[in-house]
Amino acid sequence: MESTESAATGQRLIEVLHRAQNGGFSLQCDYARVNAGYVSMAASMGLITTEQERGKFGRKWFATRKGKAFLEVH
C-alpha cells in the first residue's frame, strides 16, 4: 500500500511531466519556482531536460523519451 505522501509526490511529478511534455516551461517561471523540488526530482531521474540537441541547452524544460514513457505507464 502506497502512503498518501508518496502518492501525492507521484501525482505532482506526473503534473510536472505533463507540463514539460505539453510545450515545456521556462527555467525561472513561477511554475518552476513553486515546484522546484519536483522539477529537480524529474531532472535527476532523467524525465525532463533543457537539452535541445546534443550539447546545446536552452531555457525551457521538456520531457525526455524516458519521461514520455513514464507518463504512458502512469
Biopython code that builds the backbone (N, CA, C, O; Angstrom):
import numpy as np
from Bio.PDB.StructureBuilder import StructureBuilder

atoms = [
    (1, "MET", "N", (0.846, -1.180, 0.000)),
    (1, "MET", "CA", (0.000, 0.000, 0.000)),
    (1, "MET", "C", (0.892, 1.245, 0.000)),
    (1, "MET", "O", (1.819, 1.366, 0.801)),
    (2, "GLU", "N", (0.595, 2.142, -0.898)),
    (2, "GLU", "CA", (1.379, 3.362, -1.043)),
    (2, "GLU", "C", (0.894, 4.400, -0.034)),
    (2, "GLU", "O", (-0.308, 4.573, 0.165)),
    (3, "SER", "N", (1.843, 5.087, 0.598)),
    (3, "SER", "CA", (1.447, 6.113, 1.557)),
    (3, "SER", "C", (0.861, 7.302, 0.820)),
    (3, "SER", "O", (1.139, 7.508, -0.361)),
    (4, "THR", "N", (0.055, 8.079, 1.512)),
    (4, "THR", "CA", (-0.551, 9.245, 0.873)),
    (4, "THR", "C", (0.499, 10.265, 0.483)),
    (4, "THR", "O", (0.331, 10.977, -0.507)),
    (5, "GLU", "N", (1.590, 10.350, 1.251)),
    (5, "GLU", "CA", (2.666, 11.294, 0.913)),
    (5, "GLU", "C", (3.345, 10.901, -0.391)),
    (5, "GLU", "O", (3.571, 11.757, -1.246)),
    (6, "SER", "N", (3.675, 9.623, -0.559)),
    (6, "SER", "CA", (4.334, 9.209, -1.797)),
    (6, "SER", "C", (3.366, 9.247, -2.970)),
    (6, "SER", "O", (3.788, 9.493, -4.100)),
    (7, "ALA", "N", (2.085, 9.011, -2.734)),
    (7, "ALA", "CA", (1.085, 9.134, -3.796)),
    (7, "ALA", "C", (0.989, 10.582, -4.252)),
    (7, "ALA", "O", (0.895, 10.849, -5.450)),
    (8, "ALA", "N", (1.012, 11.513, -3.314)),
    (8, "ALA", "CA", (0.958, 12.937, -3.658)),
    (8, "ALA", "C", (2.215, 13.351, -4.413)),
    (8, "ALA", "O", (2.144, 14.130, -5.364)),
    (9, "THR", "N", (3.358, 12.835, -3.994)),
    (9, "THR", "CA", (4.612, 13.129, -4.688)),
    (9, "THR", "C", (4.550, 12.607, -6.112)),
    (9, "THR", "O", (4.932, 13.312, -7.046)),
    (10, "GLY", "N", (4.081, 11.398, -6.289)),
    (10, "GLY", "CA", (3.944, 10.817, -7.625)),
    (10, "GLY", "C", (3.019, 11.637, -8.503)),
    (10, "GLY", "O", (3.303, 11.844, -9.683)),
    (11, "GLN", "N", (1.916, 12.104, -7.941)),
    (11, "GLN", "CA", (0.959, 12.905, -8.706)),
    (11, "GLN", "C", (1.580, 14.234, -9.117)),
    (11, "GLN", "O", (1.399, 14.671, -10.253)),
    (12, "ARG", "N", (2.299, 14.876, -8.223)),
    (12, "ARG", "CA", (2.951, 16.159, -8.552)),
    (12, "ARG", "C", (4.030, 15.967, -9.616)),
    (12, "ARG", "O", (4.197, 16.810, -10.497)),
    (13, "LEU", "N", (4.759, 14.859, -9.530)),
    (13, "LEU", "CA", (5.776, 14.544, -10.528)),
    (13, "LEU", "C", (5.119, 14.359, -11.901)),
    (13, "LEU", "O", (5.640, 14.841, -12.907)),
    (14, "ILE", "N", (4.001, 13.676, -11.945)),
    (14, "ILE", "CA", (3.256, 13.481, -13.195)),
    (14, "ILE", "C", (2.779, 14.821, -13.741)),
    (14, "ILE", "O", (2.827, 15.041, -14.951)),
    (15, "GLU", "N", (2.321, 15.720, -12.875)),
    (15, "GLU", "CA", (1.882, 17.050, -13.316)),
    (15, "GLU", "C", (3.036, 17.822, -13.956)),
    (15, "GLU", "O", (2.857, 18.475, -14.984)),
    (16, "VAL", "N", (4.216, 17.746, -13.346)),
    (16, "VAL", "CA", (5.400, 18.410, -13.909)),
    (16, "VAL", "C", (5.711, 17.827, -15.285)),
    (16, "VAL", "O", (5.998, 18.571, -16.223)),
    (17, "LEU", "N", (5.656, 16.516, -15.409)),
    (17, "LEU", "CA", (5.935, 15.865, -16.684)),
    (17, "LEU", "C", (4.929, 16.249, -17.754)),
    (17, "LEU", "O", (5.304, 16.492, -18.901)),
    (18, "HIS", "N", (3.655, 16.307, -17.390)),
    (18, "HIS", "CA", (2.629, 16.731, -18.353)),
    (18, "HIS", "C", (2.919, 18.145, -18.847)),
    (18, "HIS", "O", (2.832, 18.426, -20.043)),
    (19, "ARG", "N", (3.255, 19.005, -17.939)),
    (19, "ARG", "CA", (3.554, 20.396, -18.305)),
    (19, "ARG", "C", (4.773, 20.453, -19.225)),
    (19, "ARG", "O", (4.778, 21.199, -20.204)),
    (20, "ALA", "N", (5.797, 19.672, -18.915)),
    (20, "ALA", "CA", (7.012, 19.646, -19.741)),
    (20, "ALA", "C", (6.721, 19.062, -21.126)),
    (20, "ALA", "O", (7.288, 19.511, -22.122)),
    (21, "GLN", "N", (5.853, 18.081, -21.186)),
    (21, "GLN", "CA", (5.525, 17.446, -22.459)),
    (21, "GLN", "C", (4.661, 18.349, -23.337)),
    (21, "GLN", "O", (4.790, 18.330, -24.561)),
    (22, "ASN", "N", (3.800, 19.121, -22.733)),
    (22, "ASN", "CA", (2.865, 19.963, -23.472)),
    (22, "ASN", "C", (3.399, 21.377, -23.649)),
    (22, "ASN", "O", (2.787, 22.338, -23.184)),
    (23, "GLY", "N", (4.527, 21.505, -24.316)),
    (23, "GLY", "CA", (5.080, 22.811, -24.628)),
    (23, "GLY", "C", (6.226, 23.247, -23.751)),
    (23, "GLY", "O", (6.888, 24.239, -24.056)),
    (24, "GLY", "N", (6.478, 22.546, -22.685)),
    (24, "GLY", "CA", (7.581, 22.900, -21.798)),
    (24, "GLY", "C", (7.278, 24.111, -20.932)),
    (24, "GLY", "O", (6.212, 24.718, -21.039)),
    (25, "PHE", "N", (8.220, 24.450, -20.081)),
    (25, "PHE", "CA", (8.107, 25.635, -19.232)),
    (25, "PHE", "C", (9.503, 26.159, -18.965)),
    (25, "PHE", "O", (10.462, 25.389, -18.926)),
    (26, "SER", "N", (9.623, 27.463, -18.781)),
    (26, "SER", "CA", (10.945, 28.077, -18.655)),
    (26, "SER", "C", (11.586, 27.772, -17.306)),
    (26, "SER", "O", (10.913, 27.434, -16.332)),
    (27, "LEU", "N", (12.891, 27.901, -17.286)),
    (27, "LEU", "CA", (13.667, 27.579, -16.090)),
    (27, "LEU", "C", (13.256, 28.399, -14.872)),
    (27, "LEU", "O", (13.215, 27.877, -13.758)),
    (28, "GLN", "N", (12.956, 29.666, -15.078)),
    (28, "GLN", "CA", (12.704, 30.558, -13.953)),
    (28, "GLN", "C", (11.270, 31.065, -13.877)),
    (28, "GLN", "O", (11.009, 32.079, -13.230)),
    (29, "CYS", "N", (10.343, 30.379, -14.525)),
    (29, "CYS", "CA", (8.948, 30.807, -14.450)),
    (29, "CYS", "C", (8.391, 30.519, -13.050)),
    (29, "CYS", "O", (8.984, 29.764, -12.279)),
    (30, "ASP", "N", (7.266, 31.119, -12.741)),
    (30, "ASP", "CA", (6.642, 30.910, -11.430)),
    (30, "ASP", "C", (6.355, 29.428, -11.180)),
    (30, "ASP", "O", (6.544, 28.931, -10.070)),
    (31, "TYR", "N", (5.897, 28.729, -12.218)),
    (31, "TYR", "CA", (5.594, 27.304, -12.068)),
    (31, "TYR", "C", (6.842, 26.527, -11.634)),
    (31, "TYR", "O", (6.772, 25.701, -10.724)),
    (32, "ALA", "N", (7.977, 26.790, -12.280)),
    (32, "ALA", "CA", (9.228, 26.106, -11.937)),
    (32, "ALA", "C", (9.672, 26.452, -10.519)),
    (32, "ALA", "O", (10.194, 25.594, -9.807)),
    (33, "ARG", "N", (9.471, 27.678, -10.114)),
    (33, "ARG", "CA", (9.871, 28.099, -8.761)),
    (33, "ARG", "C", (9.021, 27.423, -7.686)),
    (33, "ARG", "O", (9.544, 26.921, -6.691)),
    (34, "VAL", "N", (7.710, 27.416, -7.900)),
    (34, "VAL", "CA", (6.796, 26.821, -6.918)),
    (34, "VAL", "C", (7.015, 25.309, -6.813)),
    (34, "VAL", "O", (6.883, 24.730, -5.735)),
    (35, "ASN", "N", (7.345, 24.684, -7.929)),
    (35, "ASN", "CA", (7.507, 23.235, -7.978)),
    (35, "ASN", "C", (8.969, 22.811, -8.096)),
    (35, "ASN", "O", (9.268, 21.756, -8.654)),
    (36, "ALA", "N", (9.871, 23.625, -7.575)),
    (36, "ALA", "CA", (11.314, 23.397, -7.732)),
    (36, "ALA", "C", (11.748, 22.008, -7.283)),
    (36, "ALA", "O", (12.575, 21.381, -7.945)),
    (37, "GLY", "N", (11.219, 21.524, -6.197)),
    (37, "GLY", "CA", (11.589, 20.196, -5.712)),
    (37, "GLY", "C", (11.200, 19.100, -6.682)),
    (37, "GLY", "O", (11.969, 18.163, -6.897)),
    (38, "TYR", "N", (10.016, 19.201, -7.274)),
    (38, "TYR", "CA", (9.541, 18.205, -8.224)),
    (38, "TYR", "C", (10.253, 18.333, -9.561)),
    (38, "TYR", "O", (10.516, 17.331, -10.227)),
    (39, "VAL", "N", (10.565, 19.560, -9.955)),
    (39, "VAL", "CA", (11.322, 19.783, -11.187)),
    (39, "VAL", "C", (12.711, 19.167, -11.048)),
    (39, "VAL", "O", (13.184, 18.485, -11.957)),
    (40, "SER", "N", (13.363, 19.403, -9.914)),
    (40, "SER", "CA", (14.701, 18.841, -9.718)),
    (40, "SER", "C", (14.647, 17.315, -9.620)),
    (40, "SER", "O", (15.556, 16.632, -10.091)),
    (41, "MET", "N", (13.604, 16.785, -9.020)),
    (41, "MET", "CA", (13.443, 15.341, -8.942)),
    (41, "MET", "C", (13.296, 14.751, -10.350)),
    (41, "MET", "O", (13.951, 13.764, -10.686)),
    (42, "ALA", "N", (12.442, 15.357, -11.160)),
    (42, "ALA", "CA", (12.227, 14.872, -12.525)),
    (42, "ALA", "C", (13.506, 14.963, -13.351)),
    (42, "ALA", "O", (13.813, 14.057, -14.126)),
    (43, "ALA", "N", (14.250, 16.050, -13.189)),
    (43, "ALA", "CA", (15.517, 16.207, -13.921)),
    (43, "ALA", "C", (16.541, 15.165, -13.453)),
    (43, "ALA", "O", (17.241, 14.570, -14.273)),
    (44, "SER", "N", (16.625, 14.949, -12.163)),
    (44, "SER", "CA", (17.573, 13.969, -11.622)),
    (44, "SER", "C", (17.257, 12.552, -12.085)),
    (44, "SER", "O", (18.157, 11.727, -12.244)),
    (45, "MET", "N", (15.984, 12.279, -12.297)),
    (45, "MET", "CA", (15.558, 10.964, -12.763)),
    (45, "MET", "C", (15.673, 10.826, -14.285)),
    (45, "MET", "O", (15.426, 9.751, -14.831)),
    (46, "GLY", "N", (16.045, 11.910, -14.967)),
    (46, "GLY", "CA", (16.186, 11.875, -16.422)),
    (46, "GLY", "C", (14.866, 11.970, -17.155)),
    (46, "GLY", "O", (14.779, 11.594, -18.324)),
    (47, "LEU", "N", (13.826, 12.471, -16.481)),
    (47, "LEU", "CA", (12.497, 12.552, -17.083)),
    (47, "LEU", "C", (12.271, 13.855, -17.834)),
    (47, "LEU", "O", (11.442, 13.913, -18.742)),
    (48, "ILE", "N", (13.002, 14.900, -17.461)),
    (48, "ILE", "CA", (12.934, 16.180, -18.160)),
    (48, "ILE", "C", (14.358, 16.689, -18.390)),
    (48, "ILE", "O", (15.295, 16.295, -17.695)),
    (49, "THR", "N", (14.498, 17.565, -19.372)),
    (49, "THR", "CA", (15.809, 18.131, -19.689)),
    (49, "THR", "C", (15.643, 19.503, -20.335)),
    (49, "THR", "O", (14.564, 19.859, -20.810)),
    (50, "THR", "N", (16.722, 20.254, -20.340)),
    (50, "THR", "CA", (16.752, 21.523, -21.066)),
    (50, "THR", "C", (17.582, 21.371, -22.342)),
    (50, "THR", "O", (17.740, 22.329, -23.099)),
    (51, "GLU", "N", (18.113, 20.168, -22.580)),
    (51, "GLU", "CA", (18.942, 19.929, -23.759)),
    (51, "GLU", "C", (18.070, 19.913, -25.013)),
    (51, "GLU", "O", (17.130, 19.126, -25.117)),
    (52, "GLN", "N", (18.393, 20.786, -25.957)),
    (52, "GLN", "CA", (17.624, 20.893, -27.196)),
    (52, "GLN", "C", (18.169, 19.952, -28.264)),
    (52, "GLN", "O", (17.407, 19.354, -29.023)),
    (53, "GLU", "N", (19.458, 19.829, -28.315)),
    (53, "GLU", "CA", (20.146, 18.874, -29.167)),
    (53, "GLU", "C", (21.455, 18.550, -28.474)),
    (53, "GLU", "O", (21.827, 19.212, -27.505)),
    (54, "ARG", "N", (22.137, 17.563, -28.950)),
    (54, "ARG", "CA", (23.342, 17.090, -28.251)),
    (54, "ARG", "C", (24.290, 18.249, -27.929)),
    (54, "ARG", "O", (24.829, 18.900, -28.825)),
    (55, "GLY", "N", (24.478, 18.489, -26.626)),
    (55, "GLY", "CA", (25.411, 19.510, -26.164)),
    (55, "GLY", "C", (24.907, 20.941, -26.184)),
    (55, "GLY", "O", (25.632, 21.854, -25.790)),
    (56, "LYS", "N", (23.678, 21.156, -26.636)),
    (56, "LYS", "CA", (23.121, 22.514, -26.657)),
    (56, "LYS", "C", (21.913, 22.578, -25.732)),
    (56, "LYS", "O", (20.958, 21.815, -25.872)),
    (57, "PHE", "N", (21.980, 23.501, -24.793)),
    (57, "PHE", "CA", (20.939, 23.608, -23.780)),
    (57, "PHE", "C", (20.191, 24.923, -23.923)),
    (57, "PHE", "O", (20.769, 25.943, -24.299)),
    (58, "GLY", "N", (18.912, 24.887, -23.621)),
    (58, "GLY", "CA", (18.071, 26.072, -23.713)),
    (58, "GLY", "C", (17.579, 26.507, -22.350)),
    (58, "GLY", "O", (18.138, 26.122, -21.323)),
    (59, "ARG", "N", (16.540, 27.302, -22.347)),
    (59, "ARG", "CA", (15.998, 27.862, -21.113)),
    (59, "ARG", "C", (14.598, 27.333, -20.800)),
    (59, "ARG", "O", (13.856, 27.947, -20.033)),
    (60, "LYS", "N", (14.235, 26.185, -21.399)),
    (60, "LYS", "CA", (12.937, 25.559, -21.147)),
    (60, "LYS", "C", (13.138, 24.089, -20.814)),
    (60, "LYS", "O", (14.038, 23.430, -21.335)),
    (61, "TRP", "N", (12.285, 23.597, -19.942)),
    (61, "TRP", "CA", (12.255, 22.184, -19.600)),
    (61, "TRP", "C", (11.318, 21.460, -20.567)),
    (61, "TRP", "O", (10.219, 21.932, -20.859)),
    (62, "PHE", "N", (11.770, 20.311, -21.055)),
    (62, "PHE", "CA", (10.957, 19.459, -21.910)),
    (62, "PHE", "C", (11.045, 18.019, -21.420)),
    (62, "PHE", "O", (12.034, 17.630, -20.799)),
    (63, "ALA", "N", (10.013, 17.231, -21.699)),
    (63, "ALA", "CA", (10.026, 15.813, -21.336)),
    (63, "ALA", "C", (10.997, 15.067, -22.246)),
    (63, "ALA", "O", (11.066, 15.333, -23.445)),
    (64, "THR", "N", (11.738, 14.139, -21.668)),
    (64, "THR", "CA", (12.634, 13.272, -22.425)),
    (64, "THR", "C", (11.844, 12.054, -22.914)),
    (64, "THR", "O", (10.672, 11.887, -22.577)),
    (65, "ARG", "N", (12.493, 11.219, -23.700)),
    (65, "ARG", "CA", (11.845, 9.956, -24.098)),
    (65, "ARG", "C", (11.483, 9.142, -22.862)),
    (65, "ARG", "O", (10.407, 8.550, -22.780)),
    (66, "LYS", "N", (12.398, 9.126, -21.913)),
    (66, "LYS", "CA", (12.156, 8.391, -20.666)),
    (66, "LYS", "C", (10.957, 8.992, -19.924)),
    (66, "LYS", "O", (10.144, 8.257, -19.364)),
    (67, "GLY", "N", (10.847, 10.322, -19.918)),
    (67, "GLY", "CA", (9.712, 10.981, -19.266)),
    (67, "GLY", "C", (8.392, 10.666, -19.950)),
    (67, "GLY", "O", (7.378, 10.452, -19.286)),
    (68, "LYS", "N", (8.406, 10.636, -21.278)),
    (68, "LYS", "CA", (7.193, 10.300, -22.023)),
    (68, "LYS", "C", (6.778, 8.859, -21.769)),
    (68, "LYS", "O", (5.590, 8.562, -21.648)),
    (69, "ALA", "N", (7.759, 7.963, -21.688)),
    (69, "ALA", "CA", (7.466, 6.559, -21.383)),
    (69, "ALA", "C", (6.898, 6.427, -19.968)),
    (69, "ALA", "O", (5.985, 5.636, -19.733)),
    (70, "PHE", "N", (7.438, 7.198, -19.035)),
    (70, "PHE", "CA", (6.946, 7.199, -17.657)),
    (70, "PHE", "C", (5.468, 7.604, -17.622)),
    (70, "PHE", "O", (4.671, 7.012, -16.893)),
    (71, "LEU", "N", (5.110, 8.623, -18.420)),
    (71, "LEU", "CA", (3.718, 9.068, -18.456)),
    (71, "LEU", "C", (2.789, 8.013, -19.046)),
    (71, "LEU", "O", (1.642, 7.886, -18.615)),
    (72, "GLU", "N", (3.267, 7.266, -20.014)),
    (72, "GLU", "CA", (2.437, 6.218, -20.613)),
    (72, "GLU", "C", (2.062, 5.157, -19.589)),
    (72, "GLU", "O", (0.964, 4.601, -19.637)),
    (73, "VAL", "N", (2.970, 4.878, -18.666)),
    (73, "VAL", "CA", (2.730, 3.853, -17.639)),
    (73, "VAL", "C", (1.863, 4.409, -16.509)),
    (73, "VAL", "O", (1.091, 3.676, -15.891)),
    (74, "HIS", "N", (1.998, 5.705, -16.247)),
    (74, "HIS", "CA", (1.266, 6.313, -15.144)),
    (74, "HIS", "C", (0.156, 7.138, -15.686)),
    (74, "HIS", "O", (-0.593, 7.745, -14.921)),
]
sb = StructureBuilder()
sb.init_structure("model")
sb.init_model(0)
sb.init_chain("A")
sb.init_seg("    ")
for serial, (resi, resn, name, xyz) in enumerate(atoms, 1):
    if name == "N":
        sb.init_residue(resn, " ", resi, " ")
    sb.init_atom(name, np.array(xyz, "f"), 0.0, 1.0, " ", f" {name:<3s}", serial, name[0])
structure = sb.get_structure()
